[in-house]
């Protein structure tokens, strides 16, 4: 996969992390890194839920 790394925005509202929760947080300002997958969840009232998983195109 080529190209420039994409921007990753900070995790909103996160000031400190829990040592027991092993996640890759971005605190403060954003960073640039290769992003191969992106996942978004939309949860609504009455059970209207949707998830979207997007993968970077690879020849």
PDB file of N, H, CA, C and O in Angstrom:
ATOM      1  N   UNK A   1       0.849  -1.179   0.000  1.00  0.00           N
ATOM      2  CA  UNK A   1       0.000   0.000   0.000  1.00  0.00           C
ATOM      3  C   UNK A   1       0.887   1.232   0.000  1.00  0.00           C
ATOM      4  O   UNK A   1       1.772   1.372   0.843  1.00  0.00           O
ATOM      5  N   UNK A   2       0.651   2.094  -0.921  1.00  0.00           N
ATOM      6  H   UNK A   2      -0.069   1.981  -1.606  1.00  0.00           H
ATOM      7  CA  UNK A   2       1.489   3.267  -1.018  1.00  0.00           C
ATOM      8  C   UNK A   2       0.738   4.518  -0.633  1.00  0.00           C
ATOM      9  O   UNK A   2      -0.382   4.467  -0.124  1.00  0.00           O
ATOM     10  N   UNK A   3       1.374   5.632  -0.886  1.00  0.00           N
ATOM     11  H   UNK A   3       2.284   5.673  -1.299  1.00  0.00           H
ATOM     12  CA  UNK A   3       0.725   6.898  -0.600  1.00  0.00           C
ATOM     13  C   UNK A   3       1.162   7.482   0.727  1.00  0.00           C
ATOM     14  O   UNK A   3       1.977   6.915   1.454  1.00  0.00           O
ATOM     15  N   UNK A   4       0.589   8.631   1.010  1.00  0.00           N
ATOM     16  H   UNK A   4      -0.073   9.092   0.419  1.00  0.00           H
ATOM     17  CA  UNK A   4       0.915   9.329   2.241  1.00  0.00           C
ATOM     18  C   UNK A   4       0.070   8.814   3.396  1.00  0.00           C
ATOM     19  O   UNK A   4      -1.055   8.361   3.190  1.00  0.00           O
ATOM     20  N   UNK A   5       0.608   8.882   4.617  1.00  0.00           N
ATOM     21  H   UNK A   5       1.523   9.250   4.785  1.00  0.00           H
ATOM     22  CA  UNK A   5      -0.195   8.492   5.775  1.00  0.00           C
ATOM     23  C   UNK A   5      -1.366   9.452   5.964  1.00  0.00           C
ATOM     24  O   UNK A   5      -1.270  10.631   5.626  1.00  0.00           O
ATOM     25  N   UNK A   6      -2.456   8.950   6.498  1.00  0.00           N
ATOM     26  H   UNK A   6      -2.534   7.992   6.773  1.00  0.00           H
ATOM     27  CA  UNK A   6      -3.645   9.764   6.715  1.00  0.00           C
ATOM     28  C   UNK A   6      -3.690  10.339   8.113  1.00  0.00           C
ATOM     29  O   UNK A   6      -3.032   9.827   9.019  1.00  0.00           O
ATOM     30  N   UNK A   7      -4.469  11.411   8.297  1.00  0.00           N
ATOM     31  H   UNK A   7      -5.003  11.827   7.561  1.00  0.00           H
ATOM     32  CA  UNK A   7      -4.579  12.016   9.624  1.00  0.00           C
ATOM     33  C   UNK A   7      -5.493  11.193  10.537  1.00  0.00           C
ATOM     34  O   UNK A   7      -6.501  10.642  10.095  1.00  0.00           O
ATOM     35  N   UNK A   8      -5.128  11.124  11.795  1.00  0.00           N
ATOM     36  H   UNK A   8      -4.309  11.572  12.154  1.00  0.00           H
ATOM     37  CA  UNK A   8      -5.956  10.503  12.830  1.00  0.00           C
ATOM     38  C   UNK A   8      -6.222  11.589  13.864  1.00  0.00           C
ATOM     39  O   UNK A   8      -5.296  12.111  14.485  1.00  0.00           O
ATOM     40  N   UNK A   9      -7.491  11.922  14.040  1.00  0.00           N
ATOM     41  H   UNK A   9      -8.243  11.499  13.535  1.00  0.00           H
ATOM     42  CA  UNK A   9      -7.868  12.996  14.953  1.00  0.00           C
ATOM     43  C   UNK A   9      -7.788  12.534  16.405  1.00  0.00           C
ATOM     44  O   UNK A   9      -7.870  11.334  16.669  1.00  0.00           O
ATOM     45  N   UNK A  10      -7.629  13.462  17.355  1.00  0.00           N
ATOM     46  H   UNK A  10      -7.562  14.437  17.141  1.00  0.00           H
ATOM     47  CA  UNK A  10      -7.554  13.090  18.767  1.00  0.00           C
ATOM     48  C   UNK A  10      -8.847  12.445  19.249  1.00  0.00           C
ATOM     49  O   UNK A  10      -9.926  12.718  18.722  1.00  0.00           O
ATOM     50  N   UNK A  11      -8.725  11.589  20.253  1.00  0.00           N
ATOM     51  H   UNK A  11      -7.848  11.367  20.680  1.00  0.00           H
ATOM     52  CA  UNK A  11      -9.882  10.985  20.900  1.00  0.00           C
ATOM     53  C   UNK A  11     -10.551  12.070  21.738  1.00  0.00           C
ATOM     54  O   UNK A  11      -9.988  12.523  22.735  1.00  0.00           O
ATOM     55  N   UNK A  12     -11.752  12.488  21.335  1.00  0.00           N
ATOM     56  H   UNK A  12     -12.209  12.120  20.525  1.00  0.00           H
ATOM     57  CA  UNK A  12     -12.429  13.646  21.919  1.00  0.00           C
ATOM     58  C   UNK A  12     -12.693  13.445  23.412  1.00  0.00           C
ATOM     59  O   UNK A  12     -13.206  12.406  23.827  1.00  0.00           O
ATOM     60  N   UNK A  13     -12.337  14.445  24.205  1.00  0.00           N
ATOM     61  H   UNK A  13     -11.920  15.289  23.867  1.00  0.00           H
ATOM     62  CA  UNK A  13     -12.634  14.452  25.629  1.00  0.00           C
ATOM     63  C   UNK A  13     -11.720  13.595  26.490  1.00  0.00           C
ATOM     64  O   UNK A  13     -11.905  13.536  27.705  1.00  0.00           O
ATOM     65  N   UNK A  14     -10.736  12.928  25.889  1.00  0.00           N
ATOM     66  H   UNK A  14     -10.586  12.976  24.901  1.00  0.00           H
ATOM     67  CA  UNK A  14      -9.839  12.073  26.665  1.00  0.00           C
ATOM     68  C   UNK A  14      -8.658  12.879  27.171  1.00  0.00           C
ATOM     69  O   UNK A  14      -7.907  13.469  26.395  1.00  0.00           O
ATOM     70  N   UNK A  15      -8.508  12.892  28.493  1.00  0.00           N
ATOM     71  H   UNK A  15      -9.119  12.413  29.123  1.00  0.00           H
ATOM     72  CA  UNK A  15      -7.401  13.600  29.112  1.00  0.00           C
ATOM     73  C   UNK A  15      -6.384  12.611  29.671  1.00  0.00           C
ATOM     74  O   UNK A  15      -5.176  12.823  29.560  1.00  0.00           O
ATOM     75  N   UNK A  16      -6.875  11.533  30.271  1.00  0.00           N
ATOM     76  H   UNK A  16      -7.856  11.361  30.361  1.00  0.00           H
ATOM     77  CA  UNK A  16      -5.997  10.495  30.787  1.00  0.00           C
ATOM     78  C   UNK A  16      -6.604   9.138  30.449  1.00  0.00           C
ATOM     79  O   UNK A  16      -7.806   9.032  30.204  1.00  0.00           O
ATOM     80  N   UNK A  17      -5.770   8.104  30.436  1.00  0.00           N
ATOM     81  H   UNK A  17      -4.794   8.190  30.635  1.00  0.00           H
ATOM     82  CA  UNK A  17      -6.229   6.774  30.062  1.00  0.00           C
ATOM     83  C   UNK A  17      -6.195   5.834  31.253  1.00  0.00           C
ATOM     84  O   UNK A  17      -5.521   6.099  32.249  1.00  0.00           O
ATOM     85  N   UNK A  18      -6.919   4.744  31.145  1.00  0.00           N
ATOM     86  H   UNK A  18      -7.466   4.528  30.337  1.00  0.00           H
ATOM     87  CA  UNK A  18      -6.918   3.695  32.153  1.00  0.00           C
ATOM     88  C   UNK A  18      -5.861   2.669  31.766  1.00  0.00           C
ATOM     89  O   UNK A  18      -5.879   2.157  30.646  1.00  0.00           O
ATOM     90  N   UNK A  19      -4.950   2.364  32.668  1.00  0.00           N
ATOM     91  H   UNK A  19      -4.935   2.779  33.578  1.00  0.00           H
ATOM     92  CA  UNK A  19      -3.866   1.430  32.369  1.00  0.00           C
ATOM     93  C   UNK A  19      -4.386   0.038  32.029  1.00  0.00           C
ATOM     94  O   UNK A  19      -3.720  -0.707  31.310  1.00  0.00           O
ATOM     95  N   UNK A  20      -5.563  -0.328  32.535  1.00  0.00           N
ATOM     96  H   UNK A  20      -6.104   0.277  33.120  1.00  0.00           H
ATOM     97  CA  UNK A  20      -6.114  -1.655  32.286  1.00  0.00           C
ATOM     98  C   UNK A  20      -6.822  -1.749  30.938  1.00  0.00           C
ATOM     99  O   UNK A  20      -7.149  -2.849  30.493  1.00  0.00           O
ATOM    100  N   UNK A  21      -7.063  -0.617  30.283  1.00  0.00           N
ATOM    101  H   UNK A  21      -6.797   0.277  30.645  1.00  0.00           H
ATOM    102  CA  UNK A  21      -7.748  -0.601  28.996  1.00  0.00           C
ATOM    103  C   UNK A  21      -6.703  -0.377  27.902  1.00  0.00           C
ATOM    104  O   UNK A  21      -6.222   0.740  27.712  1.00  0.00           O
ATOM    105  N   UNK A  22      -6.358  -1.449  27.188  1.00  0.00           N
ATOM    106  H   UNK A  22      -6.749  -2.356  27.343  1.00  0.00           H
ATOM    107  CA  UNK A  22      -5.273  -1.410  26.208  1.00  0.00           C
ATOM    108  C   UNK A  22      -5.801  -0.958  24.841  1.00  0.00           C
ATOM    109  O   UNK A  22      -6.034  -1.781  23.955  1.00  0.00           O
ATOM    110  N   UNK A  23      -5.987   0.361  24.679  1.00  0.00           N
ATOM    111  H   UNK A  23      -5.798   1.030  25.398  1.00  0.00           H
ATOM    112  CA  UNK A  23      -6.434   0.932  23.413  1.00  0.00           C
ATOM    113  C   UNK A  23      -5.381   1.890  22.886  1.00  0.00           C
ATOM    114  O   UNK A  23      -4.532   2.365  23.640  1.00  0.00           O
ATOM    115  N   UNK A  24      -5.436   2.170  21.604  1.00  0.00           N
ATOM    116  H   UNK A  24      -6.126   1.785  20.991  1.00  0.00           H
ATOM    117  CA  UNK A  24      -4.488   3.080  20.974  1.00  0.00           C
ATOM    118  C   UNK A  24      -5.119   4.471  20.905  1.00  0.00           C
ATOM    119  O   UNK A  24      -5.713   4.846  19.894  1.00  0.00           O
ATOM    120  N   UNK A  25      -4.982   5.233  21.998  1.00  0.00           N
ATOM    121  H   UNK A  25      -4.500   4.929  22.820  1.00  0.00           H
ATOM    122  CA  UNK A  25      -5.578   6.564  22.095  1.00  0.00           C
ATOM    123  C   UNK A  25      -4.718   7.590  21.372  1.00  0.00           C
ATOM    124  O   UNK A  25      -3.505   7.421  21.250  1.00  0.00           O
ATOM    125  N   UNK A  26      -5.362   8.667  20.890  1.00  0.00           N
ATOM    126  H   UNK A  26      -6.347   8.804  20.990  1.00  0.00           H
ATOM    127  CA  UNK A  26      -4.652   9.830  20.366  1.00  0.00           C
ATOM    128  C   UNK A  26      -5.087  11.001  21.248  1.00  0.00           C
ATOM    129  O   UNK A  26      -6.220  11.471  21.149  1.00  0.00           O
ATOM    130  N   UNK A  27      -4.190  11.463  22.105  1.00  0.00           N
ATOM    131  H   UNK A  27      -3.269  11.081  22.186  1.00  0.00           H
ATOM    132  CA  UNK A  27      -4.513  12.506  23.082  1.00  0.00           C
ATOM    133  C   UNK A  27      -3.757  13.779  22.713  1.00  0.00           C
ATOM    134  O   UNK A  27      -2.596  13.737  22.306  1.00  0.00           O
ATOM    135  N   UNK A  28      -4.438  14.900  22.865  1.00  0.00           N
ATOM    136  H   UNK A  28      -5.381  14.934  23.196  1.00  0.00           H
ATOM    137  CA  UNK A  28      -3.806  16.193  22.570  1.00  0.00           C
ATOM    138  C   UNK A  28      -4.091  16.617  21.143  1.00  0.00           C
ATOM    139  O   UNK A  28      -5.189  17.082  20.834  1.00  0.00           O
ATOM    140  N   UNK A  29      -3.097  16.457  20.266  1.00  0.00           N
ATOM    141  H   UNK A  29      -2.206  16.079  20.517  1.00  0.00           H
ATOM    142  CA  UNK A  29      -3.312  16.801  18.863  1.00  0.00           C
ATOM    143  C   UNK A  29      -3.201  15.548  18.011  1.00  0.00           C
ATOM    144  O   UNK A  29      -2.647  14.538  18.442  1.00  0.00           O
ATOM    145  N   UNK A  30      -3.729  15.623  16.805  1.00  0.00           N
ATOM    146  H   UNK A  30      -4.179  16.444  16.454  1.00  0.00           H
ATOM    147  CA  UNK A  30      -3.779  14.477  15.911  1.00  0.00           C
ATOM    148  C   UNK A  30      -2.408  14.013  15.455  1.00  0.00           C
ATOM    149  O   UNK A  30      -1.406  14.705  15.636  1.00  0.00           O
ATOM    150  N   UNK A  31      -2.384  12.831  14.861  1.00  0.00           N
ATOM    151  H   UNK A  31      -3.198  12.269  14.714  1.00  0.00           H
ATOM    152  CA  UNK A  31      -1.150  12.254  14.328  1.00  0.00           C
ATOM    153  C   UNK A  31      -1.407  11.801  12.887  1.00  0.00           C
ATOM    154  O   UNK A  31      -2.553  11.745  12.442  1.00  0.00           O
ATOM    155  N   UNK A  32      -0.343  11.482  12.173  1.00  0.00           N
ATOM    156  H   UNK A  32       0.588  11.528  12.535  1.00  0.00           H
ATOM    157  CA  UNK A  32      -0.447  10.923  10.825  1.00  0.00           C
ATOM    158  C   UNK A  32       0.085   9.496  10.865  1.00  0.00           C
ATOM    159  O   UNK A  32       1.183   9.251  11.364  1.00  0.00           O
ATOM    160  N   UNK A  33      -0.698   8.557  10.340  1.00  0.00           N
ATOM    161  H   UNK A  33      -1.590   8.756   9.935  1.00  0.00           H
ATOM    162  CA  UNK A  33      -0.284   7.158  10.293  1.00  0.00           C
ATOM    163  C   UNK A  33      -1.061   6.442   9.198  1.00  0.00           C
ATOM    164  O   UNK A  33      -2.089   6.937   8.736  1.00  0.00           O
ATOM    165  N   UNK A  34      -0.568   5.274   8.782  1.00  0.00           N
ATOM    166  H   UNK A  34       0.267   4.873   9.157  1.00  0.00           H
ATOM    167  CA  UNK A  34      -1.289   4.470   7.808  1.00  0.00           C
ATOM    168  C   UNK A  34      -2.555   3.931   8.455  1.00  0.00           C
ATOM    169  O   UNK A  34      -2.510   3.348   9.538  1.00  0.00           O
ATOM    170  N   UNK A  35      -3.682   4.129   7.787  1.00  0.00           N
ATOM    171  H   UNK A  35      -3.718   4.603   6.907  1.00  0.00           H
ATOM    172  CA  UNK A  35      -4.961   3.622   8.258  1.00  0.00           C
ATOM    173  C   UNK A  35      -5.495   2.686   7.179  1.00  0.00           C
ATOM    174  O   UNK A  35      -5.846   3.127   6.084  1.00  0.00           O
ATOM    175  N   UNK A  36      -5.556   1.395   7.490  1.00  0.00           N
ATOM    176  H   UNK A  36      -5.271   1.037   8.379  1.00  0.00           H
ATOM    177  CA  UNK A  36      -6.017   0.412   6.520  1.00  0.00           C
ATOM    178  C   UNK A  36      -7.501   0.089   6.675  1.00  0.00           C
ATOM    179  O   UNK A  36      -8.157  -0.311   5.712  1.00  0.00           O
ATOM    180  N   UNK A  37      -8.029   0.261   7.883  1.00  0.00           N
ATOM    181  H   UNK A  37      -7.496   0.586   8.665  1.00  0.00           H
ATOM    182  CA  UNK A  37      -9.433  -0.018   8.155  1.00  0.00           C
ATOM    183  C   UNK A  37     -10.030   1.115   8.976  1.00  0.00           C
ATOM    184  O   UNK A  37      -9.336   1.741   9.777  1.00  0.00           O
ATOM    185  N   UNK A  38     -11.311   1.376   8.778  1.00  0.00           N
ATOM    186  H   UNK A  38     -11.875   0.867   8.128  1.00  0.00           H
ATOM    187  CA  UNK A  38     -12.047   2.344   9.593  1.00  0.00           C
ATOM    188  C   UNK A  38     -13.410   1.749   9.913  1.00  0.00           C
ATOM    189  O   UNK A  38     -14.055   1.165   9.042  1.00  0.00           O
ATOM    190  N   UNK A  39     -13.856   1.897  11.170  1.00  0.00           N
ATOM    191  H   UNK A  39     -13.332   2.372  11.877  1.00  0.00           H
ATOM    192  CA  UNK A  39     -15.140   1.361  11.611  1.00  0.00           C
ATOM    193  C   UNK A  39     -15.939   2.469  12.267  1.00  0.00           C
ATOM    194  O   UNK A  39     -15.410   3.219  13.087  1.00  0.00           O
ATOM    195  N   UNK A  40     -17.219   2.575  11.908  1.00  0.00           N
ATOM    196  H   UNK A  40     -17.648   1.965  11.242  1.00  0.00           H
ATOM    197  CA  UNK A  40     -18.102   3.534  12.551  1.00  0.00           C
ATOM    198  C   UNK A  40     -19.372   2.818  12.974  1.00  0.00           C
ATOM    199  O   UNK A  40     -19.894   1.976  12.243  1.00  0.00           O
ATOM    200  N   UNK A  41     -19.868   3.157  14.164  1.00  0.00           N
ATOM    201  H   UNK A  41     -19.445   3.841  14.757  1.00  0.00           H
ATOM    202  CA  UNK A  41     -21.112   2.601  14.688  1.00  0.00           C
ATOM    203  C   UNK A  41     -22.108   3.735  14.863  1.00  0.00           C
ATOM    204  O   UNK A  41     -21.768   4.792  15.394  1.00  0.00           O
ATOM    205  N   UNK A  42     -23.339   3.513  14.417  1.00  0.00           N
ATOM    206  H   UNK A  42     -23.615   2.654  13.986  1.00  0.00           H
ATOM    207  CA  UNK A  42     -24.423   4.469  14.633  1.00  0.00           C
ATOM    208  C   UNK A  42     -25.523   3.736  15.380  1.00  0.00           C
ATOM    209  O   UNK A  42     -26.124   2.799  14.855  1.00  0.00           O
ATOM    210  N   UNK A  43     -25.781   4.164  16.603  1.00  0.00           N
ATOM    211  H   UNK A  43     -25.293   4.925  17.029  1.00  0.00           H
ATOM    212  CA  UNK A  43     -26.770   3.507  17.453  1.00  0.00           C
ATOM    213  C   UNK A  43     -27.922   4.464  17.693  1.00  0.00           C
ATOM    214  O   UNK A  43     -27.709   5.598  18.121  1.00  0.00           O
ATOM    215  N   UNK A  44     -29.144   4.019  17.420  1.00  0.00           N
ATOM    216  H   UNK A  44     -29.317   3.097  17.072  1.00  0.00           H
ATOM    217  CA  UNK A  44     -30.301   4.891  17.531  1.00  0.00           C
ATOM    218  C   UNK A  44     -31.367   4.317  18.439  1.00  0.00           C
ATOM    219  O   UNK A  44     -31.287   3.162  18.856  1.00  0.00           O
ATOM    220  N   UNK A  45     -32.357   5.124  18.739  1.00  0.00           N
ATOM    221  H   UNK A  45     -32.422   6.063  18.400  1.00  0.00           H
ATOM    222  CA  UNK A  45     -33.472   4.698  19.578  1.00  0.00           C
ATOM    223  C   UNK A  45     -34.324   3.677  18.828  1.00  0.00           C
ATOM    224  O   UNK A  45     -34.451   3.740  17.606  1.00  0.00           O
ATOM    225  N   UNK A  46     -34.893   2.757  19.556  1.00  0.00           N
ATOM    226  H   UNK A  46     -34.790   2.706  20.549  1.00  0.00           H
ATOM    227  CA  UNK A  46     -35.779   1.774  18.954  1.00  0.00           C
ATOM    228  C   UNK A  46     -35.070   0.673  18.188  1.00  0.00           C
ATOM    229  O   UNK A  46     -35.697  -0.028  17.393  1.00  0.00           O
ATOM    230  N   UNK A  47     -33.773   0.509  18.412  1.00  0.00           N
ATOM    231  H   UNK A  47     -33.264   1.079  19.057  1.00  0.00           H
ATOM    232  CA  UNK A  47     -33.030  -0.566  17.762  1.00  0.00           C
ATOM    233  C   UNK A  47     -32.557  -0.270  16.363  1.00  0.00           C
ATOM    234  O   UNK A  47     -32.195  -1.194  15.634  1.00  0.00           O
ATOM    235  N   UNK A  48     -32.545   0.978  15.962  1.00  0.00           N
ATOM    236  H   UNK A  48     -32.839   1.728  16.554  1.00  0.00           H
ATOM    237  CA  UNK A  48     -32.036   1.352  14.643  1.00  0.00           C
ATOM    238  C   UNK A  48     -30.520   1.498  14.743  1.00  0.00           C
ATOM    239  O   UNK A  48     -30.016   2.557  15.115  1.00  0.00           O
ATOM    240  N   UNK A  49     -29.805   0.442  14.413  1.00  0.00           N
ATOM    241  H   UNK A  49     -30.215  -0.419  14.111  1.00  0.00           H
ATOM    242  CA  UNK A  49     -28.362   0.401  14.559  1.00  0.00           C
ATOM    243  C   UNK A  49     -27.705   0.086  13.220  1.00  0.00           C
ATOM    244  O   UNK A  49     -28.264  -0.647  12.404  1.00  0.00           O
ATOM    245  N   UNK A  50     -26.529   0.637  13.002  1.00  0.00           N
ATOM    246  H   UNK A  50     -26.076   1.233  13.665  1.00  0.00           H
ATOM    247  CA  UNK A  50     -25.792   0.353  11.774  1.00  0.00           C
ATOM    248  C   UNK A  50     -24.298   0.426  12.045  1.00  0.00           C
ATOM    249  O   UNK A  50     -23.843   1.240  12.849  1.00  0.00           O
ATOM    250  N   UNK A  51     -23.539  -0.426  11.371  1.00  0.00           N
ATOM    251  H   UNK A  51     -23.908  -1.086  10.718  1.00  0.00           H
ATOM    252  CA  UNK A  51     -22.080  -0.397  11.434  1.00  0.00           C
ATOM    253  C   UNK A  51     -21.550  -0.360  10.002  1.00  0.00           C
ATOM    254  O   UNK A  51     -22.104  -0.986   9.099  1.00  0.00           O
ATOM    255  N   UNK A  52     -20.468   0.386   9.820  1.00  0.00           N
ATOM    256  H   UNK A  52     -20.018   0.895  10.554  1.00  0.00           H
ATOM    257  CA  UNK A  52     -19.845   0.479   8.511  1.00  0.00           C
ATOM    258  C   UNK A  52     -18.350   0.234   8.688  1.00  0.00           C
ATOM    259  O   UNK A  52     -17.688   0.940   9.448  1.00  0.00           O
ATOM    260  N   UNK A  53     -17.822  -0.762   7.991  1.00  0.00           N
ATOM    261  H   UNK A  53     -18.360  -1.336   7.374  1.00  0.00           H
ATOM    262  CA  UNK A  53     -16.398  -1.073   8.012  1.00  0.00           C
ATOM    263  C   UNK A  53     -15.851  -0.811   6.617  1.00  0.00           C
ATOM    264  O   UNK A  53     -16.369  -1.341   5.634  1.00  0.00           O
ATOM    265  N   UNK A  54     -14.799   0.011   6.530  1.00  0.00           N
ATOM    266  H   UNK A  54     -14.379   0.441   7.328  1.00  0.00           H
ATOM    267  CA  UNK A  54     -14.202   0.370   5.244  1.00  0.00           C
ATOM    268  C   UNK A  54     -12.749  -0.041   5.262  1.00  0.00           C
ATOM    269  O   UNK A  54     -12.030   0.204   6.230  1.00  0.00           O
ATOM    270  N   UNK A  55     -12.316  -0.681   4.160  1.00  0.00           N
ATOM    271  H   UNK A  55     -12.899  -0.880   3.373  1.00  0.00           H
ATOM    272  CA  UNK A  55     -10.920  -1.118   4.018  1.00  0.00           C
ATOM    273  C   UNK A  55     -10.279  -0.351   2.868  1.00  0.00           C
ATOM    274  O   UNK A  55     -10.914  -0.122   1.838  1.00  0.00           O
ATOM    275  N   UNK A  56      -9.033   0.040   3.042  1.00  0.00           N
ATOM    276  H   UNK A  56      -8.517  -0.146   3.879  1.00  0.00           H
ATOM    277  CA  UNK A  56      -8.281   0.719   1.980  1.00  0.00           C
ATOM    278  C   UNK A  56      -8.091  -0.251   0.813  1.00  0.00           C
ATOM    279  O   UNK A  56      -7.776  -1.424   1.013  1.00  0.00           O
ATOM    280  N   UNK A  57      -8.286   0.253  -0.405  1.00  0.00           N
ATOM    281  H   UNK A  57      -8.542   1.206  -0.568  1.00  0.00           H
ATOM    282  CA  UNK A  57      -8.148  -0.571  -1.611  1.00  0.00           C
ATOM    283  C   UNK A  57      -6.712  -1.058  -1.745  1.00  0.00           C
ATOM    284  O   UNK A  57      -5.768  -0.289  -1.567  1.00  0.00           O
ATOM    285  N   UNK A  58      -6.553  -2.342  -2.061  1.00  0.00           N
ATOM    286  H   UNK A  58      -7.320  -2.967  -2.206  1.00  0.00           H
ATOM    287  CA  UNK A  58      -5.241  -2.932  -2.222  1.00  0.00           C
ATOM    288  C   UNK A  58      -5.241  -3.750  -3.514  1.00  0.00           C
ATOM    289  O   UNK A  58      -6.039  -4.678  -3.650  1.00  0.00           O
ATOM    290  N   UNK A  59      -4.366  -3.426  -4.461  1.00  0.00           N
ATOM    291  H   UNK A  59      -3.718  -2.673  -4.351  1.00  0.00           H
ATOM    292  CA  UNK A  59      -4.314  -4.164  -5.739  1.00  0.00           C
ATOM    293  C   UNK A  59      -3.666  -5.502  -5.551  1.00  0.00           C
ATOM    294  O   UNK A  59      -3.532  -6.264  -6.509  1.00  0.00           O
TER     295      UNK A  59
END
